[in-house]
Amino acid sequence: MLENLGLGERLKGRKDLRGKKVIFVDDGTNQYRTMCFTIAAKLVKKRGADVETVAPAPGEVPHAKVVEVEARQKPRAPRPINRR
């Protein structure tokens, strides 16, 4: 399933999906699909992506999509100057 989303194999120990968000649209009617989405969400979260599961709009087919998210910069605290 991850290969279908363009998220194939990864390098060991790398969080290669940082800055991406995977959105799973699931209506909950098919237990197998829900299970697959749950497992995929765990794998993607381990690789550093944000995960969101939403209910589909009327007439929308359950699916998953990958979205680029702009990187959030953490404010850096100034480093203390060594005083003697």
N, C-alpha and C positions, 0 to 999 in steps of 0.2 A: 504493500500500500504506500509506503514511504517513497518507493521508487516512482510510483505513478505521480506523486506530488513534486518530483524532481529533487527529493532528499535522499538519495541513495546511500551507499556505504560511507562511513566516516572514518577519519583517522583516529586511532586509539588515543584517548585522553584529551581530545580537543573539543571545545565547545564551538563548533563551526556554525551554529545557527543563531548566534547572538545577533540582535538587531532585526530578527524576523518574528512574525506572529502567525501562528497557524490557527485558522478558524474552522471549527467543525460544526456543520449545520446538520443537526440530527433531530428527527421527530420522535424517536423512541419506539416506533412500531415494530422494528426489526431488531430482535435481541442480538443477533449475530453482528449486525452493523454497529450497534452501540458498543459491543465488546471490542470490536476492531478499533473503533474510534478511541476508546478508553486506553487500550494498549498503545496505540500510536501516539496519543497525547503524553503518556508517560515517557516514551522513548524520545519524543521531540523535546519535552521539558528537560530531560537529562542532557540533551545536546545544547541547551541554552536558549531555546526559543520560548516566547510567551504563548500560552494556549488559551483559547476561548471556545466554549461550546454554547451555541445559541439554538433556539427553536426556529424552524423555517417559517417564512411568510406563507400565507395561503397560496397553494399552487406551486411552491418552490420545491425542487427535488433535493433530498439530503446529499450533501457533498462536503468536501474539505478544500480549503484554499490557503495559499501562503501569501502573506502580505509583508512588505518591507516596512519596518518601523524606524523612525529616525532615532539615532542613538541619544540616550540621555546622559548628559555629563554630570558626574557627581561633583558638587562643590568641594574644592580641595581646601583643607585647613592649612594655614601657614605652618611650616615646620619651625619648631623652636630653635633659637640660636643658643648654642652651647655657651654658658656663662661660667666663668671660673672665679 
